[in-house]
């Protein structure tokens, strides 16, 4: 698919050192994501980074939130500045925005939507970890907000390879164009 790059932004989501540590295929993922970032920059496509983070003591985490409350004790021990640090190979350029979110979706608890409106962005290209977390949640919310979507399947990774495959082959194509970094780089 030849895509329109005007009004497009690449979202690099949760590519935090702490998040990548536990993923067995993090090396190839970082390589592919770095290539996508380079491609976006070369074509003048804004790169927006999204990280998950909390205030000291994690007051944003409710005991009613099953997923995050299970991690609250561990997160309370974290230096949040260090926790939110993006992998150095993917580090933002000085002029690139870093958005802090409080849940899975890049929109929840962040100013992402306001930033995108201000930049007149309506097409999002998604890369991130994990596929069943930030990528799925952001894709669903963005689709409901009428964004045009592209998912870079090889710039996303899940702890469970079968879940990743199921999402990129069966679920995501219902709301997004799914392609590879190579195909996106070559404008296909």
N, C-alpha and C positions, 0 to 999 in steps of 0.2 A: 504494500500500500504506500503510495506516495503521499506523505502527510504535509499539511500546512504547518510551518514552524512559527509563523506569526501567532501570537496569543497562546503559545505553548510554554510550559515550564516542566523541567525534570525535577521530580520530588525524590530525594535520597533520604529514606526513612529508617530510623533506628540503627544506623550503621555505626553504632557506638562500640568502642573497644570492648566494654564489658558484655555487650550483647553478642559480639562475634566470637568471644573466647570459647563458648560452649558448642560452637557449630563445627562439625568435622570438615565441611567443605568450604570453610571461610576463605581460604586462599584464592581459589578460582572465582568465588563470588566477588571478592575485592577487586580482582583483575578485571572482570567484566564490568563492574560498576565504575571503576576508574576510566575505562574506555568510554562508557556512556557519558560520564561527566566531561571528559575531554571533547567528545563529539558535540555535546550541547554547547560548551564554551566556544568551540570553533565556529559553530553555526549561529552564535548569538542568542541561544536559548537560555533563559535564566535557570540557574540551578538553585533550588531551595532545599535546605536541609531541615529535617524534622527529627527531634530527639524526644525521648520520654524522660521526664524529670519531675522532681517534687521539691517542696520547701523542706527545710530542716525539720525533722520529726514527722514528715509525710502527712500533714493534716488533711490533704486532699483524698486520702484513702479511707473510705468508709468500711466499717466492719461488714456491711451488707454486700460489698463487692467481692464475690467469691475469689476471683483470680488475684486481684491486687491485695486484698486483705491477707491472703496466704503468704504473700511476700513482704508485708509491711515491716515485720520485725527485722528482716535482713536489710531492707531498704533504709530503715532508720539508722542503721550502722554505717551506711555509705556516705562518703563525701560526695554530695550531689554534683559538684563541679567536675570531679573526676569521673563520676558515673556517666555524665552526659558527654564526655569527651569522645569526639568522632575519631574513627580510625585514621591515623596520620596519612595513610596512602590516599585517603578520600577527603582530606581536610578542605574546608571551604576557603575560597579566595576571600580577600578582604571585603569585597563588595557584595558577597552572597549572604542571603538571609539564613539565619538559624531560628527555627520555630520550636518552642517547647510545648509539648502536649502532655496531658495528664492521664490519658487512657490509650486504648489501642488505636482508635481512629486519629489520624493527623489533625482532624478538625476539633476534636473534643478537648476543651480547656485551653485552646490555643487561639492565636490571632490569624491563622492561616487564611481563612476565608476573606477577611478584610484585606490582607496583603495581596491575595490573588485578584480581588476586585480592583484594588488600587493600581495593579500592574496590567489590568485588562486581560487577564489570563482566563481562558475557558477550556483549554486542552491540557490535561495532566498526563505526564509520562511517569509511571510508577516503578520504583526500584526499592527493595528493602527486605528487612528481616523482622519478623518471620512472615512467611506467606499467609499462614492461617491467622495471623494477628493483625499487624499494622496494614499489610497490603490488602487483605480481605476487608477489613473494617473501613479503611479509607476509600477503597473502590466502591463499596456499597453506599457510603454516605455521599461521596462525590457524584455518583450516578443519580442519587436522589436529588442532588443539587443541580442537576443538568450539565455537569461537566462532560466534555468529550474525554475519553480515557484510552490510554495505551499502557499495557503492562509489558515490561521487559522480563520475560520468563526466566532468563538465565542471570538476571541481576536481582533475583529474589531467591530466597532459600527458606526451607522449613526444617524443623528438627526431624520431621517424619517425611521422607521422600515421597511416599505414596499420597500423602495429603497434598503436598506441593503439586504433584502430577495431576491429581484429581481436580484441584482448583484451577490450574492454568489450562487444562484441557476441557473441562466440563462446565465449570461455574463462571469463570472470568469472561469467556467469549460471549456470554449472554449480555454483558454490559460494557465490554471493552475490546479493543483490538489487542490481541496477544501476539507478540513478536519477540525476536531475539535482539540482543545488543548489535550484533553484526548486521542484521537486516535493517534495523533502525538507523544505524550509522550510514548505511549505503542508501537510505531513502526508499527502501522497499516496503 
